[in-house]
Amino acid sequence: NNNRFMMDLGIVMNAVFEHDLGGHDVNVLEPTGFVFHESRCGSTLVANILAAFAPERSRVYTESPPPASVLTACRTSRCNPKKQAALFRDVLYLMGRTNDLMEKHLFFKFQSISSLHVDIVQLAFPDVPWIFVYRDPVQVMMSHLANGANSKKAKCLKTRYSPSRETQSLVQHKAQLSTDMLSPEDFCAAYLATLCDSILREARVSRTGRMVNY
């Protein structure tokens, strides 16, 4: 693709900061709130509500790839959390730049897999409120597997052949099995359980998070 370029983000950020500090009519929106979710649970409705309550003043990113790319960059090895949080802040800084003085609110609805990394989001933005949208897990699984257990549309099976460390650990601990021994239905259940376990751990220590039932 001739329109795609690869650049060092550190160099980009230095140039952006220099430009923005020069008073070039650029406003940088701080995140107003984050939406995490279990998937297939009404999170799109939440994003639409956030966009609709003050459309001229609100910017809502719905499952935009860059934040999730940062959060899931270390699926097979461990990153330095502080460096990962700094990178996450840089990406959201770029996504929050605007020359529209009407814009005041900046919301992000992340991909469901990002729910495994609320700790990094909290490290980067400890004061920004967040919610986790959830639903009866049986109903969530039915929605995922509506086209069959082997359907490519089932997002809960997207990582079946390259599961996260967290899913592998949960399956080994709860069932004394490896993930490659699971049926599609069991892997889907394990994936959803991993998301919910991660959120519950963060919710116990977070002062800004809230659970929202479908």
N, C-alpha and C positions, 0 to 999 in steps of 0.2 A: 504494500500500500504506500504510494508516494506521498500521502498526506499524513503519515505517521512518523513521529520523531521520538528519539530517545535522548533524554538529557538527565544530568545529575540533579536530583531534587534539591540538594544543598545549594547548588549554584543558582537554581531557579528561585529558591526562597530568598537568598541574599539580594537578588535583583528585585524581587517583589517588595521586600521590606524597604529597600532603598527608594523605590518608586513611591510606595505608599506614604513614607515619611516625608516625601517631598511636597506634600499637599496637593496631589493631583486629583482632587474631587473623587476620591475613592473612600467609600465607607466599608468597614469590615463588620459584618454582623456576627455577634457572639451567639453560639447555639442557645436556643430557648428551651428545647426539650428533645428527648430521644425516645423512640418507640422501638422496643424489642418485641418479639412475638414467637409463638410456637409454630406458626405457619397454619394456613387454612383455618384461621380463627377470627376473622373480622378486622385484621390490622389495616387492610386497605380502606375500610370504612373510617377508621380512626384517622388515617392520613388525609382522607377527603374532608373530614370535619375540620381538621387543622387548617387545611388550605381554604376552606369556605368561610370560616368565621370572620376573617378580615383579608380577603384575597389581594387587595392592593398593598397590604402591609406585611404579608407573610410569604415566605419561600419555603416550600416543602420538598425535600428530596426523598423519593420513594425507591428504596433498594438500589441506589446508585452504586456502581461497582467500586469506585476508589476507596471509600472507608472500609468496606468489607475486605478488600484486597490487603489493606494494612493489617486488619484484625486477624485474618486467617493466614498471614504470611509464614507463620511458624507452626504449621500443622504437624510436621514430623520431627521438629527439634524446637528447643526452647530459645526464645529471644530474650534480650535484655529488656525487661518491662519498661524501664524508664525511657530507653531509646525508642521502643515501639510506641509509647504514649506520646513522645515528642513528634514522631512521624505522623501519628494520628492528628495531633493538633495542627501540624503544618497543612495536611490535606484539607482539614475542615476550614482552616484560614483561607485557603485558595477558593474553596467552594462558597465561602461567605462574603467574598468581595462583591461590591455593587456600586454603581454610580446612580442608582435610583434612591433618592432621599426619602421616598415613601416607605421603602422596605424597612421593617423593624424587627420582624420575628424570623427565626431560622430553625426549622425542624428537620429531623432526620428519622425516617423509618428504615431500619436496617434489615438485611436478609436474616432469615431465622438462624442461620449458622453463626451469626454474630453474637447471639445470646450466650455463646460459650466464652465470650471475651468482655463481659461487662466490667471485669476488674481493670482492664486496660482503659476502657472508656472513662471509668470513675477516676483512675489515676490522672488521666488527661484533663478531665472536666469534673472535679469533685462536687461542684455546687450546682450542676445542671440537673434538673429533675428528669427522671426516666420512668417509663412504665413497661410492664411486660403483659402483653395480651395473650390470654390462654383460653382454652375451651376443653370440654370433656374429651379426653384423649381418644376414646373410641370413635367419636364423631370426626376428630381430626384424621385418624387413620383411615376411616371410611372414605373421606374426601381424597386423601392421597392415593388410595388404592382403587378408586372408582373405575379405573380403566384396566384393572388387573394387576397382580402382584409384580409382574415383570414389565410393566409399562414404563417407558422412558419419561413419562410425564410425572411420575411419582418422585417428588423432590426429596422425600425422606430416604430414598434409595440412591440418591445421587452420589453419595460417598461410600456406597456399599463395598466397593473394591479398593478404596483408599480411605478407610475410616480414620477419624480423628483419634488422637491419643486418649481423649476423654471417653469416647465410645468404647474403645478397646478395653480401657481400664474398668468401665462399668460392667461390661459383659463378663470379663474375667472374674471380677469380684462377686457379682450377683449370681452368675450361672456357672462359673468355673469352665467357661468355654471360650474359644476364640471366635472372632466375628465371622470368619469364613465358614463356620459350622452352622450359622443361623439361616433360617428360611427368610425369604423377603419380608414376610409379615413380622417376624421376630426382629429383624434388623431395623425395620421401620419403628417398631416399639422402642427399641434400644436407643435409636437416634433421638426420638422425642423425649425419652426419659433423661438422656444426657443433657438436653437443653434445659429441661425443668430442674434437674439437680443443680446445674450450674447457677441458674437464676435464684434458686432457694438459698444457696450459699451466700450469694451476694446480697440478697434481700435482708438476711439476718444482720448484716453489718452496715448496710447502706442507710443513710438518713434522707436520701432523695428519691428512692425507688418506691413504686407502688404496683401491686398486681391488679390487673383489670380483667374480670371475667367476661367472656363473650356474651 
